[in-house]
Amino acid sequence: MSSYLLLALHIVLATAVSSHIIITKSDVRSAIGWTGLVWLTPVIGSLLYFFLGINLVRRSADRMRHERLGHTAERRARRLQDRGGTALVPEVWRPLATLTARVSAEPLTQGNRIEPLENGDAAYPAMVEAIAGAQQTIGFSSYIFDRGAASAAFVDALEAAARRNVEVRVLLDSVGARYSRPTMIGELRHRGIRVAEFLPSPFPFSHPYFHLRNHRKILVIDGTVGFSGGMNVRDACVLASDPPYPTRDVHFRIEGPVVRQLVDAFAADWRVTTGEELIGDGWCPDLAPRGEVLARGIADGPDEANDALLLILQGALSEARESVSIVTPYFLPEPPLLDALRVTALRGVDVRILVPERGNLRLVTWAMQKQFARVVQGGCRVGLTRAPFDHSKLMVIDGMWSLVGSANWDPR
């Protein structure tokens, strides 16, 4: 009798799970594999699918996306009011500008100034100085904010700003904050600094492979000066201090109209996390031109539905005529992007990819090595940067178009 009950349970579970697989799995190979496991491994296969096959990240992302709708609608309305930005671009780059305009929620802006800051040696003093000069608002977001001398300088400056009635908002990722113990979240609250924890993790420890994290690094001062790039806040980035595990990186000081888009990205994440709207001239003042750079912000991540960055990277590679230079610590491109790199090289474009000789995540390093053979066979050149570990994220095409920020070459 128990055998019949088990068989009935298996059929009911397998039928229900198979229906879910058919509805939700867009990858045919994944769908076939899971369906076979579910039917050939009674009950156990269905349980494995429940714990490992359902995209819990996507479910959480859907909830986050619902919270973003109002904010994003406002951004898209502004973009529609500024369709003329593409006309500012040289004709040869207009197809790429058109593509980017259609998948990004932000307009192309002119009159920006972008200054690279190498390592924490240059970036941290500039950021702390900007915090010290804030008059109205400070928005600060970081994935990792470790305890140490570097973070202590930030906390002191943020506390002083809060005491002079500057609106200070600090957003730290729940997993990234756990890279040091105890986390800096309690310290910031104790110092009277308004801090929020992005998507609190149920686990009391950090893990580099967790998904749906806030990986952005943004600092905006009075809505007029911004900083962004690949740099977290940790002593390892200050090479002059001779840290045990030094990390090279690059950050950027940004001025001009595109700073509003950094504010948008920070404000959207803050709203999702706390429900608070960041509004007013202190956050969104009128911005005058400060330089000659055309720039646009691209917000992407596991909670975004349109694969903005993937599409833009593919489009950028298709427009390359002479050279593509990529620097990334983690090179795990999705298959369409991997093929786009190979096709670009096969067209005769000089494609060079720089990755660290020795990575900081062993599993990622092993996975990267499997990718190298395919891109090299396609004509790309892969170079290994020697120690210290290089955490920079850069892409330059034909010496004219560049992508900088916090995004790695992986689908996470």
C-alpha positions in Angstrom: 0.0 0.0 0.0 2.8 2.4 0.9 4.4 1.8 -2.5 1.2 2.9 -4.2 1.0 6.0 -2.0 4.7 6.8 -2.9 3.9 6.4 -6.6 0.9 8.6 -6.4 2.9 11.3 -4.5 5.7 11.0 -7.1 3.2 11.5 -10.0 1.5 14.4 -8.4 4.8 16.2 -7.5 6.4 15.4 -10.8 3.4 16.7 -12.7 3.2 19.9 -10.7 7.0 20.5 -10.9 7.1 19.8 -14.6 4.4 22.3 -15.2 6.5 24.9 -13.3 9.6 24.0 -15.3 7.8 24.5 -18.6 6.4 27.8 -17.6 9.5 29.4 -16.0 12.6 27.8 -17.6 13.6 29.7 -20.8 16.8 27.6 -21.3 15.7 24.4 -23.1 18.7 22.4 -21.8 18.0 23.4 -18.2 14.3 22.5 -18.6 15.1 19.1 -20.1 17.6 18.3 -17.4 15.3 19.3 -14.5 12.4 17.4 -16.0 14.4 14.3 -16.4 15.7 14.5 -12.8 12.2 15.1 -11.4 10.7 12.1 -13.2 13.6 9.7 -12.9 14.3 10.4 -9.2 11.0 10.0 -7.4 10.2 12.7 -4.8 13.9 13.5 -4.2 14.1 15.1 -7.7 11.1 17.3 -6.9 12.6 18.4 -3.6 15.9 19.2 -5.2 14.1 21.4 -7.7 12.3 23.2 -5.0 15.5 24.1 -3.2 17.9 24.5 -6.1 15.8 24.9 -9.3 13.5 27.8 -8.4 15.0 31.2 -9.0 14.5 32.7 -5.6 16.7 35.6 -6.7 14.2 36.4 -9.4 11.3 36.3 -7.0 12.9 38.7 -4.7 13.9 40.8 -7.7 10.3 41.0 -8.8 9.3 42.4 -5.4 12.1 45.0 -5.6 11.1 45.9 -9.2 7.6 46.6 -8.1 8.9 49.1 -5.6 11.0 50.8 -8.3 8.1 51.4 -10.7 7.3 55.0 -9.6 10.9 56.1 -9.5 11.7 54.6 -12.8 8.6 56.1 -14.5 9.9 59.5 -13.5 13.3 58.8 -15.0 11.9 57.5 -18.3 9.7 60.6 -18.5 12.9 62.7 -18.4 14.6 60.5 -20.9 11.7 61.0 -23.4 12.0 64.8 -22.9 15.7 64.6 -24.0 15.6 62.5 -27.2 18.0 65.0 -28.8 21.0 63.7 -26.9 21.9 61.2 -29.6 22.4 64.0 -32.1 25.4 65.2 -30.0 27.3 62.0 -30.8 29.6 61.7 -33.9 27.7 60.0 -36.6 29.7 56.8 -36.4 28.7 56.3 -32.8 25.0 57.1 -33.2 23.7 53.5 -33.6 25.3 52.6 -30.3 23.9 55.8 -28.7 20.5 54.9 -30.0 20.7 51.4 -28.6 21.8 52.7 -25.2 19.0 55.2 -25.2 16.4 52.5 -25.8 17.6 50.1 -23.0 18.7 52.7 -20.4 16.3 54.7 -18.3 18.6 57.8 -18.4 19.3 60.4 -21.1 22.7 61.1 -22.7 24.1 64.3 -21.1 26.8 66.7 -22.3 29.1 69.0 -20.2 30.5 66.4 -17.8 33.9 66.1 -16.2 35.2 62.7 -15.2 38.5 62.4 -13.3 40.1 58.9 -12.6 41.4 58.3 -9.1 43.8 55.4 -8.8 43.6 53.2 -5.7 42.4 54.3 -2.3 45.5 56.4 -2.0 43.9 59.0 -4.3 40.2 58.1 -4.1 39.6 58.0 -0.4 41.1 61.4 0.5 39.1 63.0 -2.4 35.9 61.4 -1.2 36.5 62.3 2.5 37.3 65.9 1.5 34.0 66.0 -0.5 32.1 64.7 2.5 33.7 67.3 4.7 32.6 70.1 2.3 29.0 68.9 2.0 26.4 71.5 2.8 23.0 69.8 2.3 23.0 66.1 1.4 25.2 63.0 1.3 24.2 59.8 -0.3 26.7 56.9 0.1 26.4 53.3 -1.1 29.0 50.6 -0.9 29.1 46.8 -1.2 32.0 46.4 1.3 32.7 48.8 4.1 35.4 47.2 6.2 36.6 48.2 9.6 40.0 49.9 9.4 41.8 53.2 9.0 40.1 53.9 5.7 36.6 53.5 6.9 37.4 55.3 10.2 38.1 58.5 8.1 34.8 58.1 6.3 32.8 57.6 9.5 34.4 60.6 11.2 33.6 62.8 8.2 30.0 61.5 7.9 29.4 62.0 11.7 30.7 65.6 11.4 28.4 66.2 8.5 25.4 64.8 10.3 26.1 67.1 13.3 26.1 70.1 11.1 22.6 69.1 9.9 23.6 67.7 6.5 21.1 65.0 5.4 23.3 61.9 5.4 22.1 58.5 4.0 24.3 55.5 4.0 23.3 52.2 2.3 25.4 49.1 2.9 24.8 45.7 1.4 23.9 43.2 4.1 26.3 40.5 2.8 29.1 42.9 1.9 28.9 44.5 5.3 29.8 41.1 6.9 33.3 41.0 5.3 34.5 42.5 8.7 33.1 41.7 12.1 31.4 43.3 13.8 29.9 45.1 10.8 30.1 48.9 10.5 26.3 49.2 10.5 26.2 49.3 14.3 29.1 51.7 14.5 27.4 54.1 12.0 24.2 54.0 14.0 26.0 54.6 17.2 27.6 57.7 15.7 24.2 59.2 14.7 24.5 58.4 11.0 21.4 57.3 9.1 22.3 53.9 7.7 20.2 51.2 6.0 21.0 47.5 5.3 20.2 46.4 1.7 18.2 43.1 1.5 19.2 41.8 5.0 20.7 38.3 4.8 19.4 35.5 7.0 22.9 34.3 7.5 25.3 35.8 10.0 28.3 35.5 7.7 29.5 36.8 4.4 29.7 34.7 1.3 31.1 35.9 -2.1 28.7 33.8 -4.2 25.4 35.2 -2.8 23.1 36.7 -5.4 20.9 39.8 -5.5 23.3 42.1 -3.7 23.8 45.8 -4.0 27.2 45.9 -5.7 27.0 49.6 -6.5 29.6 52.1 -5.2 28.2 55.6 -5.2 28.9 58.8 -3.3 27.0 61.9 -4.2 27.5 65.3 -2.4 24.8 67.9 -2.5 23.6 66.4 -5.8 26.5 68.1 -7.6 29.6 66.0 -7.1 29.6 62.2 -7.5 32.1 59.3 -7.1 31.7 55.9 -8.6 33.7 53.0 -9.9 34.9 49.7 -8.7 36.3 50.6 -5.3 34.9 49.4 -2.0 36.1 51.0 1.3 38.8 48.8 2.8 42.4 49.2 3.9 43.6 46.8 1.2 43.0 49.5 -1.4 45.5 51.9 0.2 48.7 50.6 -1.3 51.0 53.1 0.5 50.1 51.5 3.8 51.5 48.2 2.5 48.4 46.0 3.4 48.7 42.2 3.7 46.5 41.7 0.6 46.8 44.8 -1.5 44.2 45.5 -4.1 44.6 47.8 -7.1 41.4 49.7 -8.2 40.2 52.8 -9.9 37.4 55.2 -9.0 36.1 58.3 -10.7 35.1 61.8 -9.5 32.2 63.0 -11.6 30.8 66.5 -12.1 28.1 67.8 -14.5 24.5 66.8 -15.4 25.2 63.1 -15.3 25.6 63.3 -11.5 21.8 63.5 -11.4 21.8 59.9 -12.7 24.0 58.8 -9.8 21.5 60.4 -7.5 18.7 58.5 -9.3 20.4 55.1 -8.8 21.1 55.8 -5.1 17.6 57.2 -4.5 16.0 54.2 -6.1 18.0 51.7 -3.9 17.3 53.8 -0.8 13.6 53.9 -1.6 13.5 50.1 -2.1 15.3 49.6 1.2 13.6 52.1 3.4 10.5 53.5 1.6 11.9 57.0 2.0 11.8 59.4 -1.0 14.9 61.6 -1.4 13.5 64.7 -3.0 14.2 68.5 -3.0 17.0 70.7 -4.4 19.5 69.4 -1.9 19.3 66.0 -3.7 18.4 67.1 -7.2 19.7 70.7 -8.0 20.1 72.2 -11.4 23.4 71.1 -12.7 25.6 73.3 -14.9 28.1 72.0 -17.5 31.5 71.2 -16.0 33.5 69.6 -18.8 33.3 68.2 -22.3 32.4 64.5 -21.8 29.2 63.0 -23.1 27.9 60.5 -20.4 25.0 58.4 -19.5 24.3 56.3 -16.4 23.3 52.6 -16.8 21.6 51.0 -13.9 21.6 47.2 -14.1 21.6 44.3 -11.8 19.8 41.0 -11.0 16.6 42.9 -10.3 16.5 44.5 -13.7 14.4 42.7 -16.4 15.8 44.1 -19.7 19.5 42.9 -19.5 20.6 46.5 -20.2 24.3 46.0 -19.7 24.4 42.8 -21.7 22.7 44.4 -24.7 24.9 47.5 -24.5 28.1 45.4 -24.3 27.0 43.4 -27.4 26.1 46.6 -29.2 29.4 48.3 -28.3 31.4 45.3 -29.5 29.6 45.3 -32.8 30.6 49.0 -33.4 34.3 48.4 -32.6 36.5 49.1 -35.6 40.1 49.1 -34.3 40.5 48.0 -30.7 38.7 46.8 -27.6 40.4 46.9 -24.2 38.9 45.2 -21.2 40.1 45.1 -17.6 38.1 43.0 -15.2 38.7 40.9 -12.1 36.0 38.4 -12.9 35.6 37.3 -16.6 32.6 35.0 -16.8 30.6 36.4 -19.7 27.3 34.8 -20.8 27.5 32.7 -24.0 26.1 35.5 -26.3 28.7 38.0 -25.0 31.4 35.4 -25.3 30.4 34.9 -28.9 30.3 38.6 -29.5 33.9 38.9 -28.3 35.0 36.2 -30.7 33.1 37.7 -33.6 34.6 41.1 -32.9 38.2 39.6 -33.0 37.4 37.6 -36.1 36.4 40.9 -37.8 40.0 42.0 -37.4 39.5 44.1 -34.3 42.3 44.0 -31.7 40.6 42.6 -28.6 42.6 42.5 -25.4 41.4 41.3 -22.1 43.3 41.8 -18.8 42.5 39.7 -15.8 44.5 39.1 -12.6 47.1 36.4 -12.7 46.0 35.3 -9.3 42.3 36.0 -8.3 40.8 36.3 -4.9 38.0 33.8 -5.5 39.4 30.4 -6.3 36.2 29.0 -7.9 35.8 32.0 -10.1 39.5 31.8 -11.2 39.0 28.1 -12.2 35.8 29.0 -14.1 37.6 31.9 -15.9 40.3 29.7 -17.1 37.8 27.5 -18.9 36.6 30.7 -20.8 40.1 31.7 -22.0 40.5 29.0 -24.5 37.3 30.0 -26.4 38.2 33.7 -26.7 41.8 33.0 -27.6 40.7 30.6 -30.3 38.5 33.3 -31.6 41.5 35.7 -31.9 41.2 37.6 -28.6 44.3 38.2 -26.6 44.2 37.5 -22.8 46.8 39.1 -20.5 47.4 38.4 -16.8 48.2 41.3 -14.5 50.7 40.6 -11.8 50.2 41.3 -8.1 48.7 43.2 -6.5 45.3 41.9 -7.3 43.6 44.3 -9.8 39.9 44.9 -9.0 39.4 47.5 -11.8 36.4 47.3 -14.2 37.1 49.2 -17.4 36.3 48.9 -21.1 37.5 51.2 -23.9 36.6 50.9 -27.6 38.6 52.6 -30.3 39.9 55.1 -27.8 36.6 57.0 -27.9 33.9 55.1 -26.0 34.4 53.8 -22.5 32.4 52.0 -19.8 33.4 52.4 -16.2 31.6 51.5 -12.9 31.1 48.6 -10.6 29.9 45.9 -13.1 32.0 42.8 -13.6 31.9 40.6 -16.8 29.5 38.0 -15.4 25.7 37.6 -15.3 25.5 38.3 -11.6 
